[in-house]
Amino acid sequence: MGKKRYEIRLSGSGGQGMILGGVILAEAAAIHDGINATQTQSYGPEARVGASKSEVIISDGEILFPKTSDLDVLLCLTQKAAQEYIDDLKEDGILIIDSYYVGNVPSKYKNIYKIPFSQIANKEFNTTLVVNIIALGAICAATGCVSEKALFEAVKARVPKGTQEINEKAARLGIKLVKEQK
């Protein structure tokens, strides 16, 4: 059996929690599942409305370079992010989009999960602050890159005190939404 390695990019606009999402995913892998992980991030100069991305590499082998080069998973919460980053996704990679904001993706991608994250967050939790956590649940279910238990532990350790329960529910909802599409 070969090594498991995932190159993952979470992308959207500033304020959507892509950086925190990347940190949580990397910590779920490294701290709670005990496998190697790196996390890097960048965001546009506009901070809250500019482009934002977080990259995570999770591997049971060595990670020699912390930047992604051939994405296995791409999360896009905005059409701009999809347009900017889609070409970095392997043709057999997994594309996860906020289907409310992202309507145009190349037809060559077959592994696509279309979930209206922002609308679901508003409907189920009355806030969009958990969109990133719902998306993490979706990534976890679509890939198995981290265990559900590790994801829940990392979420609880990183989100603001007093919001652990709502965020764990958000992660569970993301897992459920992907399982319904499989």
LUMNU-255743 format. One line per field, with one value per residue: residue in one letter; x, y, z of N, C-alpha, C in turn; residue number from 1. Coordinates in steps of 0.001 Angstrom, whole numbers, plus 524288, in hexadecimal, padded with zeros to 5 digits. Layout:
<recs>
res: c(a / ...)
neast: c(X / ...)
nnorth: c(Y / ...)
nup: c(Z / ...)
caeast: c(X / ...)
canorth: c(Y / ...)
caup: c(Z / ...)
ceast: c(X / ...)
cnorth: c(Y / ...)
cup: c(Z / ...)
n: c(NUM / ...)
</recs>
This chain:
<recs>
res: c(m / g / k / k / r / y / e / i / r / l / s / g / s / g / g / q / g / m / i / l / g / g / v / i / l / a / e / a / a / a / i / h / d / g / i / n / a / t / q / t / q / s / y / g / p / e / a / r / v / g / a / s / k / s / e / v / i / i / s / d / g / e / i / l / f / p / k / t / s / d / l / d / v / l / l / c / l / t / q / k / a / a / q / e / y / i / d / d / l / k / e / d / g / i / l / i / i / d / s / y / y / v / g / n / v / p / s / k / y / k / n / i / y / k / i / p / f / s / q / i / a / n / k / e / f / n / t / t / l / v / v / n / i / i / a / l / g / a / i / c / a / a / t / g / c / v / s / e / k / a / l / f / e / a / v / k / a / r / v / p / k / g / t / q / e / i / n / e / k / a / a / r / l / g / i / k / l / v / k / e / q / k)
neast: c(80355 / 8023C / 8075A / 7FF82 / 7FBA5 / 7F78B / 7F502 / 7EFCC / 7E7AD / 7E16D / 7D8C5 / 7D3DE / 7CDAC / 7D324 / 7D048 / 7C9E9 / 7CDDC / 7D5C7 / 7E05C / 7E03C / 7DAD1 / 7E230 / 7EA1C / 7E4E1 / 7E2DB / 7ED1C / 7F0B5 / 7E9CE / 7ED63 / 7F858 / 7F923 / 7F0A3 / 7EEC5 / 7F8BF / 7FF1B / 80775 / 80725 / 8060C / 803AA / 800A9 / 7FE3E / 7F783 / 7F31B / 7EBEC / 7EF11 / 7E651 / 7E23B / 7D792 / 7D099 / 7D63E / 7DD01 / 7DF1A / 7E6C0 / 7E9E7 / 7F322 / 7F4D1 / 7FC83 / 7FBB7 / 80157 / 805A2 / 80FBA / 81C63 / 81C3F / 82192 / 8214E / 81A03 / 81227 / 8070A / 80645 / 80129 / 7F508 / 7ECC0 / 7E371 / 7DA6E / 7D461 / 7CAE6 / 7C535 / 7C1E3 / 7BEF1 / 7C721 / 7CFDD / 7CF1F / 7D0F7 / 7DB1E / 7E130 / 7DEA2 / 7E458 / 7ECB1 / 7E968 / 7E9C2 / 7E57A / 7DFAB / 7DD60 / 7D6CB / 7CC8B / 7C6AC / 7BC41 / 7B5DF / 7A9E1 / 7A2C1 / 7A82F / 7AFAE / 7AEB9 / 7B2E9 / 7BAEF / 7C558 / 7C1D0 / 7C7F4 / 7CA23 / 7C662 / 7C4BF / 7BDC1 / 7B86F / 7AD66 / 7A912 / 7A0CD / 7A681 / 7A65A / 79BB5 / 7975C / 79C70 / 79821 / 78D7F / 78D56 / 7934E / 7923D / 79A1B / 7A575 / 7AEFD / 7B261 / 7B45F / 7BE54 / 7C08E / 7B8A8 / 7BBD1 / 7C57F / 7C218 / 7BD97 / 7C67E / 7CBE2 / 7C4DA / 7C482 / 7CE90 / 7D3C6 / 7DCED / 7DF53 / 7DB6D / 7CE1F / 7CD0D / 7D69F / 7D557 / 7CCB5 / 7D12B / 7D95E / 7D3AE / 7CDF5 / 7D63D / 7DA11 / 7D240 / 7CB38 / 7C936 / 7BD8C / 7B8A2 / 7BA1E / 7B2D0 / 7AB45 / 7B214 / 7B5E9 / 7ACA9 / 7AB6B / 7B408 / 7B125 / 7A82D / 7AC72 / 7B1C0 / 7A941 / 7A3E6 / 7AAA6 / 7AB0A / 7A0E4 / 7A159 / 7A7E3)
nnorth: c(7FB5C / 808A1 / 81538 / 81E63 / 82AB7 / 8379D / 8430D / 84EC6 / 859A4 / 86438 / 86DB0 / 87AA7 / 88685 / 8911B / 890AC / 88819 / 87FFE / 8794C / 87875 / 8759E / 86C44 / 86644 / 86578 / 85FD4 / 85665 / 852CF / 851B1 / 84A14 / 84180 / 840EF / 8420F / 83C7C / 83370 / 83017 / 8307B / 8357C / 8431D / 84F53 / 85D1C / 86826 / 87590 / 8800A / 88CD6 / 896BB / 8A4A3 / 8AA06 / 8A5F6 / 8A3E4 / 8A293 / 89F1F / 89510 / 888D2 / 87E85 / 871E6 / 8683A / 85ABF / 84FE7 / 842B8 / 83759 / 82A17 / 82868 / 82EB6 / 83CB3 / 84487 / 84E6A / 8598A / 85DEE / 85CAD / 855BB / 84F89 / 84E01 / 845E0 / 847A6 / 851E9 / 85C54 / 86576 / 8711F / 879C9 / 87F12 / 88474 / 88026 / 875FA / 8777D / 87B5B / 8733B / 86956 / 8644B / 85FC5 / 856A1 / 848E6 / 840FA / 83852 / 83B72 / 84009 / 848B4 / 85235 / 85A3E / 8666F / 8665F / 86E47 / 8776C / 87491 / 87191 / 86EB9 / 865BA / 85E63 / 853EC / 84B26 / 8473E / 83D36 / 839DE / 84020 / 8477A / 84E05 / 85734 / 85FC9 / 86688 / 87072 / 87354 / 86AC5 / 86BBC / 8752F / 8724C / 86971 / 86C80 / 876EA / 87DDF / 88170 / 87F53 / 8754D / 8706C / 86D5D / 86520 / 85DEB / 85BA7 / 856DB / 84D92 / 84955 / 847E0 / 84086 / 837F1 / 83616 / 83321 / 82D82 / 830A1 / 833D0 / 82EA0 / 82E3E / 82FA6 / 8348B / 83DD6 / 8426E / 843CD / 84ACE / 85358 / 85628 / 8592E / 86228 / 869AD / 87546 / 87637 / 87154 / 86FEF / 86616 / 85DB5 / 8607F / 86130 / 856EE / 851EF / 8569D / 85272 / 847E5 / 8489F / 84B61 / 84218 / 83B43 / 83FB9 / 83DB5 / 832C9 / 830AB / 83310 / 82BC7)
nup: c(80000 / 7FCBA / 800EA / 807F6 / 803D1 / 803D9 / 7FD24 / 7FFB7 / 7FD4F / 802DD / 7FF37 / 7FD9D / 800E8 / 8086B / 815F9 / 815F2 / 81B7F / 817DA / 81A83 / 8253E / 823DA / 81E42 / 825C4 / 82D9C / 82834 / 8261F / 8306E / 833FA / 82E66 / 8313D / 83C6E / 840D2 / 83AAC / 83941 / 83035 / 825F9 / 822F4 / 81C46 / 81BE4 / 814A2 / 81123 / 80A67 / 80740 / 800B9 / 7FF1F / 801DB / 80AAD / 81103 / 8088C / 80059 / 7F8ED / 7FF26 / 803DF / 808AE / 80A4A / 80BCF / 80E7B / 81035 / 8149C / 81598 / 8142F / 812C1 / 811F5 / 8097A / 80534 / 8080E / 801D7 / 7F96D / 7ED45 / 7E64D / 7E6D8 / 7EE77 / 7F2EB / 7F20C / 7F7B4 / 7F52E / 7F841 / 7F344 / 7E689 / 7E1FA / 7E71D / 7E348 / 7D88F / 7D907 / 7DD69 / 7D974 / 7D191 / 7D6AC / 7DAE5 / 7DAA7 / 7D005 / 7D32D / 7DCF2 / 7E8C0 / 7E8F5 / 7F051 / 7F1BC / 7F518 / 7F186 / 7F05D / 7EE63 / 7E726 / 7DA88 / 7D154 / 7CC7E / 7C6A6 / 7BE09 / 7BE10 / 7C7C2 / 7D00F / 7DA34 / 7E18D / 7EBB5 / 7EE3A / 7F620 / 7FCAC / 8049A / 80A2D / 80A2C / 80F73 / 8191D / 81CA6 / 81D2D / 82401 / 82CBB / 82E16 / 82BB1 / 82443 / 827D4 / 829A6 / 82058 / 81CAA / 8236E / 8216D / 8175B / 81986 / 81E10 / 81533 / 80ECF / 814D5 / 81469 / 809A2 / 8071A / 80F2A / 8137D / 81D75 / 829D7 / 82E4E / 83909 / 83B9A / 83612 / 83B5F / 8455C / 84318 / 83F4C / 84850 / 84EA7 / 849D5 / 84715 / 84B80 / 85960 / 85EC4 / 8556A / 8522E / 851A9 / 849D1 / 8415A / 840A4 / 83DE1 / 83429 / 82EA3 / 82EB7 / 82898 / 81ED5 / 81C70 / 81B93 / 812F7 / 80A93 / 80ABE / 807C5 / 7FD53 / 7F913)
caeast: c(80000 / 8054C / 806A6 / 7FB22 / 7FD40 / 7F379 / 7F628 / 7EA9C / 7E76B / 7DC75 / 7D8F1 / 7CF26 / 7CF20 / 7D49B / 7CBEA / 7C705 / 7D03E / 7D915 / 7E538 / 7DEE3 / 7D980 / 7E70D / 7ECB9 / 7E1F0 / 7E3BA / 7F280 / 7F112 / 7E6F4 / 7F0F3 / 7FD50 / 7F898 / 7ECB1 / 7EF70 / 7FE3C / 801AC / 80A1F / 803F5 / 807F2 / 7FF89 / 8026B / 7F9C0 / 7F855 / 7EE47 / 7ECBD / 7EFCD / 7E149 / 7E117 / 7D270 / 7CDB2 / 7D9DE / 7DDA6 / 7E195 / 7E773 / 7ECFE / 7F4BE / 7F625 / 7FE6A / 7FB4D / 80407 / 807EF / 81552 / 81ED0 / 81A97 / 82686 / 82059 / 814E2 / 80E60 / 80471 / 807A7 / 7FDA5 / 7F0DB / 7E92B / 7DE72 / 7D9E2 / 7CF8C / 7CA0F / 7C078 / 7C05E / 7C011 / 7CC5E / 7D399 / 7CEDF / 7D39A / 7E0AB / 7E407 / 7DCC6 / 7E854 / 7F06C / 7E702 / 7EA6B / 7E0A0 / 7DCAF / 7DD02 / 7D19E / 7CB17 / 7C24B / 7BAE4 / 7B116 / 7A6CD / 79FD2 / 7ABA5 / 7B2F3 / 7AB4C / 7B5A3 / 7BFC6 / 7C64A / 7BF1E / 7CBA0 / 7CA5D / 7C212 / 7C3FD / 7BC18 / 7B457 / 7AAFF / 7A62C / 7A018 / 7A854 / 7A4A9 / 7960E / 7966E / 79E29 / 7941B / 7889F / 78DE2 / 795F0 / 7910B / 79EFB / 7A910 / 7B414 / 7B3D1 / 7B4FE / 7C359 / 7C064 / 7B57B / 7BF3F / 7C958 / 7BF59 / 7BD0B / 7CBAA / 7CCE4 / 7C198 / 7C5B6 / 7D3DA / 7D5D7 / 7E247 / 7DFBF / 7D6FC / 7CA08 / 7CE5A / 7DAD8 / 7D31B / 7C998 / 7D4C8 / 7DC22 / 7CFD5 / 7CCE0 / 7DAE7 / 7DB70 / 7CE1B / 7CA9D / 7C694 / 7B7EC / 7B674 / 7BBCC / 7AE69 / 7A927 / 7B5F9 / 7B5F5 / 7A7F2 / 7AC84 / 7B77D / 7ADF7 / 7A4B3 / 7AFA4 / 7B29C / 7A42E / 7A2A2 / 7ADC8 / 7A94D / 79BFA / 7A28F / 7AB2F)
canorth: c(80000 / 80D6D / 8192F / 821FD / 83032 / 83B1B / 8489C / 8511E / 85F60 / 8668C / 872E9 / 87DD4 / 88BFA / 8925F / 890B1 / 8832A / 87C30 / 8757B / 877C2 / 87272 / 86713 / 86389 / 86459 / 85B96 / 8518C / 8511D / 84FE3 / 84518 / 83D77 / 84085 / 84178 / 838B0 / 82E77 / 82EA1 / 83017 / 83A51 / 84721 / 854B8 / 860C5 / 86D5A / 878DB / 88530 / 88FBB / 89B89 / 8A95B / 8AC2A / 8A33B / 8A198 / 8A134 / 89D15 / 88F63 / 88669 / 878E2 / 86F0B / 86343 / 856BF / 84AE9 / 83EA2 / 832D0 / 82660 / 82881 / 833CD / 84127 / 84734 / 853D3 / 85AA9 / 86038 / 858F1 / 8564E / 84C48 / 84D74 / 84170 / 849CF / 85793 / 85E8E / 86ACA / 8737F / 87E0E / 87E2C / 88691 / 87C2E / 87196 / 8791D / 87C24 / 86EA7 / 86462 / 861B1 / 85D19 / 851C4 / 84455 / 83FC2 / 834A5 / 83DA3 / 8410B / 84E36 / 8533D / 85FB6 / 868BD / 8667A / 8732C / 87B6F / 8727C / 86F00 / 86D9F / 862BC / 85B3F / 84EE1 / 846BF / 84539 / 83990 / 83945 / 8454A / 847D7 / 8532C / 857FF / 86562 / 86729 / 8754A / 87315 / 866DD / 86E03 / 878FB / 86F97 / 865E2 / 86EC8 / 87C81 / 880C4 / 87F35 / 87EA3 / 86FC1 / 86E65 / 86AA5 / 86049 / 85A51 / 85A11 / 8531E / 84896 / 8475E / 845FD / 83BC2 / 833B3 / 83514 / 8311A / 82A3D / 8326E / 833AD / 82BE1 / 831BB / 830CD / 83868 / 842CC / 844A5 / 8457C / 84F7C / 85794 / 857D5 / 85BAF / 866F9 / 86D97 / 8785E / 873C0 / 87225 / 86EA8 / 860CA / 85A4B / 861FA / 85FE2 / 85141 / 850C1 / 85855 / 84E85 / 84330 / 849B4 / 84AFD / 83C7F / 83919 / 841BE / 83ADE / 82D51 / 8307F / 83398 / 8275F)
caup: c(80000 / 7FC50 / 804F3 / 8076B / 803B5 / 801EC / 7FC8A / 80039 / 7FD7E / 80463 / 7FCF3 / 7FDCF / 801AC / 80DC9 / 819A5 / 815BB / 81F01 / 81527 / 81D74 / 829D0 / 821EA / 81D14 / 82ABD / 83020 / 82544 / 82719 / 835DA / 8345E / 82C6D / 83414 / 84217 / 8427A / 837DF / 83991 / 82B18 / 82484 / 8206A / 81C0A / 81A7B / 81318 / 81000 / 80813 / 80650 / 7FDC1 / 80238 / 8037E / 80F96 / 811E8 / 803D1 / 7FC6F / 7F89B / 803AE / 80333 / 80C77 / 807F9 / 80FA3 / 80C85 / 8142D / 8126E / 8193E / 81308 / 81398 / 80EC8 / 80890 / 803A4 / 80A5B / 7FE29 / 7F5FE / 7E7C3 / 7E33B / 7EAB5 / 7EEB1 / 7F4B6 / 7F1B5 / 7F9B9 / 7F334 / 7FA51 / 7EFCF / 7E0FB / 7E101 / 7E8EA / 7DF9E / 7D3BF / 7DA05 / 7DF47 / 7D747 / 7CE5B / 7DA16 / 7DCA5 / 7D744 / 7CD31 / 7D655 / 7E234 / 7EB00 / 7E905 / 7F3D5 / 7F0D4 / 7F725 / 7ECB5 / 7EFFE / 7EC4B / 7E2EF / 7D6DA / 7CC7C / 7CD04 / 7C1F5 / 7BE0D / 7BE58 / 7CD1F / 7D109 / 7DFD7 / 7E360 / 7EFAD / 7EDE5 / 7FAFE / 7FDAC / 80A00 / 80CBA / 80B16 / 81388 / 81E19 / 81E41 / 81E71 / 82876 / 83145 / 82E20 / 82B1A / 82068 / 82A65 / 829E3 / 81B0A / 81C46 / 8267C / 81E50 / 81306 / 81B8E / 81E73 / 80FDA / 80D21 / 817D9 / 81260 / 80423 / 80665 / 81356 / 81492 / 8232A / 82C23 / 83048 / 83E81 / 83B97 / 83459 / 83FA5 / 84977 / 8413F / 83F23 / 84DB1 / 850DD / 84708 / 8469A / 8504A / 85DD1 / 85EB6 / 8503B / 850C7 / 85062 / 844AF / 83D65 / 83FEC / 83AD2 / 82ECD / 82C4A / 82DDE / 82435 / 81A19 / 81B82 / 819DD / 80DCB / 806B2 / 80AAB / 804DA / 7F7C7 / 7F747)
ceast: c(80378 / 80433 / 801DA / 7FD40 / 7F8D1 / 7F59D / 7F0E2 / 7EB11 / 7E1DD / 7DC9D / 7D3A1 / 7D0C4 / 7D063 / 7CFC8 / 7C8CA / 7C99A / 7D3A3 / 7DE23 / 7E438 / 7DD9D / 7DE55 / 7E9FF / 7EA07 / 7E2F1 / 7E937 / 7F31C / 7EE24 / 7EA8B / 7F592 / 7FCA1 / 7F50A / 7ECF8 / 7F525 / 800E0 / 803EC / 80674 / 806E1 / 80358 / 8020F / 7FD9F / 7FB55 / 7F30D / 7EFAB / 7ED33 / 7EAAF / 7DF5F / 7DB9C / 7CF7D / 7D131 / 7DA1D / 7E092 / 7E228 / 7EAE0 / 7EE36 / 7F68E / 7F824 / 7FE3B / 7FDAE / 805DC / 80DC5 / 81780 / 81C73 / 81F6D / 825E4 / 81AC2 / 810C4 / 80BF2 / 8061F / 803D5 / 7F911 / 7EDA5 / 7E3AD / 7DEA2 / 7D47B / 7CF37 / 7C4E4 / 7BEB2 / 7C1AF / 7C58C / 7D092 / 7D3AE / 7D1D7 / 7D985 / 7E3A3 / 7E2A4 / 7E0F4 / 7EC72 / 7EE67 / 7E80D / 7E53A / 7DD3A / 7DC2B / 7D75D / 7D0CD / 7C648 / 7C110 / 7B615 / 7ADAD / 7A369 / 7A31B / 7AEEC / 7AF76 / 7AE10 / 7BAC6 / 7C078 / 7C3D8 / 7C2D6 / 7CBFB / 7C587 / 7C0D9 / 7C2A5 / 7B7C1 / 7B262 / 7A768 / 7A592 / 7A173 / 7A615 / 79ECC / 794BD / 797FE / 79A1D / 78F23 / 78910 / 78FF3 / 79503 / 795FA / 7A245 / 7AE70 / 7B5D8 / 7B488 / 7BA0F / 7C34A / 7BCFA / 7B8D2 / 7C368 / 7C6E6 / 7BEC2 / 7C236 / 7CCEC / 7C9DD / 7C309 / 7CAEA / 7D58F / 7DB5C / 7E361 / 7DAFE / 7D2FD / 7CB47 / 7D291 / 7D8C7 / 7D00A / 7CD17 / 7D794 / 7D87D / 7CEFA / 7D184 / 7DBE4 / 7D737 / 7CD85 / 7C794 / 7C0C5 / 7B56A / 7B7CB / 7B73F / 7AC30 / 7AD03 / 7B667 / 7B12E / 7A8C9 / 7AFFD / 7B474 / 7AA4D / 7A7B0 / 7B0AF / 7ADA4 / 7A2EE / 7A5C1 / 7AC11 / 7A434 / 79CE8 / 7A5BF / 7A7EC)
cnorth: c(804D5 / 8112E / 81C74 / 8278A / 8335A / 840A2 / 84B50 / 8570E / 860F8 / 86C20 / 87589 / 8837D / 88CD4 / 8929F / 88BA9 / 87ED3 / 8781A / 87465 / 8744A / 86CDE / 863D5 / 861F6 / 85FBD / 85666 / 84F62 / 84F0F / 84ABE / 8409D / 83CB1 / 83F4B / 83CE7 / 83372 / 82CAA / 82DC0 / 8356B / 83E15 / 84C49 / 8581D / 865F1 / 87074 / 87DC7 / 887B8 / 894D5 / 8A043 / 8ABB4 / 8A9B2 / 8A0E8 / 8A021 / 89EF9 / 8972E / 88D61 / 8809A / 876C4 / 869CC / 85F92 / 851F6 / 84722 / 839BC / 82F25 / 825AF / 82DE9 / 837E7 / 8448C / 84CEF / 85532 / 85CE9 / 85BF5 / 859E6 / 85368 / 84AC5 / 8487C / 84354 / 84FBB / 8590B / 86422 / 86CDB / 87828 / 87C9F / 88016 / 8829C / 8778E / 872E8 / 8796C / 87714 / 8697E / 8617A / 85ED1 / 857CD / 84D6F / 84322 / 83BE5 / 83675 / 83E8C / 846ED / 84ECA / 85906 / 86154 / 869B3 / 86B58 / 87761 / 879A5 / 86F6E / 86D15 / 86AD5 / 85F65 / 855D2 / 84A3A / 84463 / 841FD / 838FF / 83E94 / 844B2 / 84D71 / 853D3 / 85DDD / 866B9 / 86BF5 / 8753C / 86F33 / 86907 / 871E3 / 87648 / 86C78 / 8687C / 874A6 / 87FE7 / 87E41 / 87E49 / 878F6 / 86D4B / 86B42 / 86566 / 85C35 / 85831 / 85632 / 84DB7 / 84612 / 84520 / 840CB / 83724 / 83240 / 83244 / 82D0A / 82BD7 / 832DF / 830B3 / 82FDF / 83357 / 83502 / 83DBE / 8455B / 846BD / 84A91 / 85432 / 859AC / 85AC0 / 8611F / 86B2F / 8709E / 87569 / 87523 / 870D6 / 86910 / 85D65 / 85B8C / 86088 / 85A00 / 84F93 / 8523A / 8545A / 84984 / 843E6 / 84953 / 84558 / 83A0D / 83AD5 / 83EF1 / 83537 / 82CBA / 830D4 / 82F04 / 8230F)
cup: c(80000 / 800C3 / 803CE / 8079F / 8014F / 801A7 / 7FC00 / 80042 / 7FEE0 / 8025C / 7FD26 / 7FE23 / 8076E / 81144 / 8199B / 818E8 / 81C6D / 81828 / 8223C / 82822 / 820BD / 821F9 / 82D74 / 82D63 / 8263B / 82CA9 / 836A7 / 832B2 / 83013 / 839DB / 84386 / 83F9C / 837CA / 8344E / 829A0 / 821C2 / 8206A / 81A7C / 81923 / 81174 / 80D1E / 80737 / 803B0 / 80140 / 8042E / 80895 / 80FC6 / 80CF1 / 7FF8E / 7FC8E / 7FD61 / 8028C / 80787 / 809FF / 80C3E / 80CB2 / 81116 / 811CC / 816B5 / 8182B / 81429 / 81000 / 80E1C / 80722 / 80541 / 806AE / 7FAC6 / 7F05C / 7E436 / 7E6C6 / 7EA11 / 7F001 / 7F433 / 7F3B0 / 7F7B8 / 7F54B / 7F718 / 7EA2A / 7DFAA / 7E29A / 7E526 / 7DAA0 / 7D483 / 7DAFF / 7DCA5 / 7D431 / 7D195 / 7DBF7 / 7D8B2 / 7D49E / 7D039 / 7DC01 / 7E3DF / 7EB48 / 7EC74 / 7F356 / 7F3EF / 7F256 / 7EC32 / 7ED4C / 7E7A0 / 7DF37 / 7D201 / 7CD9C / 7C823 / 7C25D / 7BE8B / 7C3D5 / 7CE4D / 7D6D9 / 7E22F / 7E76D / 7EF8E / 7F29A / 7FBD2 / 80363 / 80CBF / 80DDE / 80F6A / 818DF / 82021 / 82013 / 82383 / 82D6D / 831D5 / 82E05 / 826D3 / 822CD / 82A9F / 8247A / 81A95 / 81F25 / 823C0 / 819DA / 814D4 / 81C32 / 8191B / 80DD9 / 80FCB / 8158F / 80CC5 / 80373 / 80A61 / 814DB / 81A67 / 8252D / 82E15 / 835DD / 83ED3 / 839F2 / 838C8 / 84403 / 847EF / 84106 / 844A7 / 85017 / 84E8C / 846DC / 84BBA / 85488 / 85DA4 / 85979 / 84E9D / 84EF4 / 84AF5 / 8405A / 83C8D / 83CC8 / 83518 / 82BFE / 82B17 / 8292F / 81F08 / 81899 / 8193B / 8144B / 80982 / 80653 / 807A6 / 7FEF1 / 7F5A3 / 7F4F2)
n: c(1 / 2 / 3 / 4 / 5 / 6 / 7 / 8 / 9 / 10 / 11 / 12 / 13 / 14 / 15 / 16 / 17 / 18 / 19 / 20 / 21 / 22 / 23 / 24 / 25 / 26 / 27 / 28 / 29 / 30 / 31 / 32 / 33 / 34 / 35 / 36 / 37 / 38 / 39 / 40 / 41 / 42 / 43 / 44 / 45 / 46 / 47 / 48 / 49 / 50 / 51 / 52 / 53 / 54 / 55 / 56 / 57 / 58 / 59 / 60 / 61 / 62 / 63 / 64 / 65 / 66 / 67 / 68 / 69 / 70 / 71 / 72 / 73 / 74 / 75 / 76 / 77 / 78 / 79 / 80 / 81 / 82 / 83 / 84 / 85 / 86 / 87 / 88 / 89 / 90 / 91 / 92 / 93 / 94 / 95 / 96 / 97 / 98 / 99 / 100 / 101 / 102 / 103 / 104 / 105 / 106 / 107 / 108 / 109 / 110 / 111 / 112 / 113 / 114 / 115 / 116 / 117 / 118 / 119 / 120 / 121 / 122 / 123 / 124 / 125 / 126 / 127 / 128 / 129 / 130 / 131 / 132 / 133 / 134 / 135 / 136 / 137 / 138 / 139 / 140 / 141 / 142 / 143 / 144 / 145 / 146 / 147 / 148 / 149 / 150 / 151 / 152 / 153 / 154 / 155 / 156 / 157 / 158 / 159 / 160 / 161 / 162 / 163 / 164 / 165 / 166 / 167 / 168 / 169 / 170 / 171 / 172 / 173 / 174 / 175 / 176 / 177 / 178 / 179 / 180 / 181 / 182)
</recs>
